[in-house]
Amino acid sequence: MGTKSDAGVGYDDASFYLFAMAMLSLVTVPWTVVKIWRLVKGKDKEEERENLRQHCACRRCQEKAQAIAKQKKRSYNTWARPSNIFVFVSWILIILLLREIRRSPSFKAPFDPFEILEISKSASDKEIKGAYRRLSKLTHPDRNPNNPEAAERFMQLTKAHQALTDPVGKENYQKYGNPDGPMRSSIKLALPSVMEDHGNLILMIYLSSLIVVLPAFVVLWWRSNSDKLATSISVNTYRYFLVVLHASGRWRDLLAAYASAFEFEHMAVNNPRKFAPLRDVVRKSGAEADLKQIRLYMDVKPYLSENILILLAYTHRLGIDEEFQPRLDDLLAWTEGLTVAMADANREEPRQDCHRTYGRTVFGRTKKIMSAVFLGQCLAQAMKEKDSSLLQIPGFRETELKYCNSKSNKVRNVHDFVALDIDARRRILRNFSDDDFLDVNEFCLRFPTATLKVAAPKVEDEIDDSVHEIDKADVEVTLTVKRGAGTGRFPCVRNLPDEKQEVWWVILDDKKHDVPLAIKRLKPKDFDDEGNATTKLDFVAGIRGKYEYVVHALCDCYVGADVYSTIKFTVEPKLENTDSLKYAPRSSRTFDLFLHVLKDLMSLFMHP
């Protein structure tokens, strides 16, 4: 290895290795740090135990949490994963490159005659000559035949002695750092010296990589990701949701749309005989009516009918064989992502009937968005559309439901049951075992009780408190969520296969027009230690007149936890712009209009 030249151009191996090591380190070092951090975090047993303590203490939630923790631990301890192998091999290459760089003449230490002769810089001429004679005898070529290292060492000693004793050599050393005088400069390329003999071949490999391999990699990556939105939802799924929600907001139709999502295309199609028992169970139960009334808005895919059967059996609590449990888990794993996609898709629906009131600034229908959220609630708690909210309590069946609804108990919903003391609950659930009853109490402790505080609409920097036409106003909402124990990070969603945080949808709705004017999704991090979360819902005021808005707060994990609050106000006629009044700037309104026109064009493109 070394530096070679051809026609005045040098190839510097060491510089090439240094460049390669730097590029490899840019990827390997951060990746290694992340892996070490994950490894340390994954093995933090105290944190793991704390998370288990914060989880819902019902048996099924604890079993799920322990299974997820074990899965994470196995993933941390799997050293044969491709990413780990890549990091390991990269570090070996970095070490080998570093060794080659240190051996290269280009990266040797600067010429120091005192260090070579092993003397101090204050040594006298006598000490210099004595050191030279002593060391030169040990390394003289006559005493060390066939020893290139000794010959190289002898030449260095001679050169060092010349730099310190010969007047010319001493002057050159002081001026140029070398007794031989100024060295000739040369142009060197940070490329391996093998280029000298095989330059054409290497250039062909490089060009083919640049022109063929890299574009092919980009194309493959684009094909695998171009059909997905930023939320990892397939574009085809989103388009299909647009079609379904434009035509229907019924619960059973949304359930069928969920089962039709293109995220499930990979699911294997089973032998029809395998699904025959499940189909018979669904037909004999009340789910048969839902099955017959479902409307499909696309060609029936092979996986669609099977998915619908499984979801109907799940929401009607008909029991799922262990054979179908993995498929059900795959379906439920997309609960949050697909229900959010449904709500987002509906917000693309143009509302031409509201153009007179709001112009082209409103889209979608509040009831359909709430139906999508409600579908997520039902999937989280294994319930169907018209079920009582009491049935989400662990172990509740029709027997307990009838007893709760009796005249003596008057427990109509889950809030009534949660408000009961332990003795009253025990009387109702007298047939429950102690473990089952503890599960029920844990659910009641974690079930949220929400309240809404909604301020009157206002416009920033206005002199008066009135809202005028085309004002850019906002409504301040404070959502307070209380519970007996736990936090929103670990709700009781024992039916879902993965961990899920409690999310609250806050929707500002024009009750008369069924228009969602603003939507916010509040996560546990948005709440303070007291369970309060404050947010502002921005909207553009409509034409003059009286309005009744409703602020809905919907929990995506539980059925029956939703709350709402109504506000009434009057929109005054538009005033001329003055220095004391602040309306939505013209540029801002123009930009908003541009965005809405762009959305319309995209809708036309997606639905020609």
Phi, psi and omega in degrees: 000148179170206182244122180240157181225156179212115179058041176086356180253126182259148175249116185257105180299316185298317178296322178296316179296323178295318178296315180298319180295321179295315179297319179292324181291329179301329179267317189288316185296307179299321180297320179296317179299317179297317181294320177296319179297316179295323180295315179294317179295321181293334182262008177284094185293327180294317177295322179296317179294323179295319177297320178295325178291326180283339178296157173305136186272003176293154190299317182292322177293322179293319178297318179295318181296318180293321178295319179294320179296320178294321179297317178297319181295321178295322180293325178291328185268004179272100184276344185271014178290150182305321181295320179294319178297319179299314181296318181297312180295323180297318180293324176298316179296320179298317179295316179296318179296319179296321178296317179295323179295319181292332179278349185285138176299332182294339185244023176286160180295153179301153181296120179229101184297327180293319178292323181294319180275358177059047178228165178278163182288348178261014183293146178278171179299323180296318179292325180295312181294321179297318179295321180295315180298318183295313184284326181292329177296324182286331186248009183298138181301331179294327179275343183230066180293148178059032179234091183297329180293320178293322178295318178296320179295320179297319179295322178295319179297316179298318180293320178294318179297320179296320182293336183256344185241322181283129182302315180294313180298323180293319179294318177297321180296318181292328181275315190244356181077015182206133181293344181276358180090192182298137181266149179286130178281151180217154178268127181232140179257140179282064179226153181293148182294344177297342178298334182297322183261334185230038184299316182297318180296316181294321178296322177296317179297317181297313182294321178295323178294319182288323186268330186249303188294309181298311176300323179296319178297316179297318180296316179297317178296317181295320180295327181279342184241347184291338180267017180236145176276180179297337180271011180069014176267137181298141177299323178296322176298314181299317179297320180294320177298323176302316181294313184296311185288337174290329184265329188207150174234015181291146184301314184292327177289323176292324177296319178294321177297320177300314181293338183272357186305143183289350174295344182258011181299332184286348185293134181290145177271123184271166174297130180307330180295330181292328181268357183301313179299319180294321178297320179296319179297318180295319181292328181281343181265184178290351181289345182297324179296317178297322182296321182285330185269356179293133176252129180255142184243021177208166176299141183291117177278156182302325183276348189294308184298323179292318179297319180296318179300315182295316181291323176295316178297324181290312183288334176269002177056049180269354181092133180242126177298152179301333180297326182262357183297317177301323179290321177297319178298320177297321179292316184285339180297339182262013186305305184292314183298316184285324178291323174296320178297322177299314180296317179296322180296320180293332180288356175268354183286119180296146178240078181294335180290347180252007183296326180294324183276314188242001186071214182259037185254000183236147181215153172082176179230132184298318184297323180288323176295318178294328176294322178294319177295319180296324175300317177298321177299315181295319179293326179291328185246011178055060181226157176257182194301312189258016179292149173291144179297344178293335185288350176278350177290134184305130176083356182288136176228184181299328180299310179294326180295315179296321180293321178294323183275003180292162183296330183285330183262317178056043175260103188267332184213180185292329177296320177298320181290319180296328181288344180290152173280172186297322181295319179294321177296321182294325178295320179291321184256045184294339179272357180281144173288168180299319180295319178296321180293323176296323176297320179296316180296323178295319177298316182296324179294326184267349181292129186278145171242116188249149173225150181242137172237116187242126177273161178293149179300144179213162178244133181298138173064027174272148176287313180263176181266008184278153173252127182251167179306140180058014172295146172266097188253173176213156177241123179272126184238132174243117179257124179246124181241121179245150177206161182288328182200162176078184180226176178289351179291329185228075177286169179272085177239066188294341183276338181282143184284338184244166175292146180214138176268155180281125181240135178251125174272124176248117188237129173264117189239132169277106188301321183291317186263354181056050183242126173279106183280332179201147180222134173229145175246114184262125179257169182306327181293342180277351182260145176274184184294339179271359180085021181254139175224126181246134180215162178245134178255110183272143177205162176258124184296147179275200180287169182302146180145181179265139184230149173233110180256149177237129174260116179259140171237113186245128176270131185274002182251338186230151173265133177091004179266358186288149176224164177210162178215141184254139174231141178238137180203172181240135174266121182276162178299154180294137177255159175293144179295128174230174180292338184268351180241140183240116175254174175299124182304148181300319180297323179292318179294322178296319179293319177299318179297320178300318180297318181291322176297320178298320178297320178298316179297320178296322178296319178295323179293320182283337180228071183295000000 
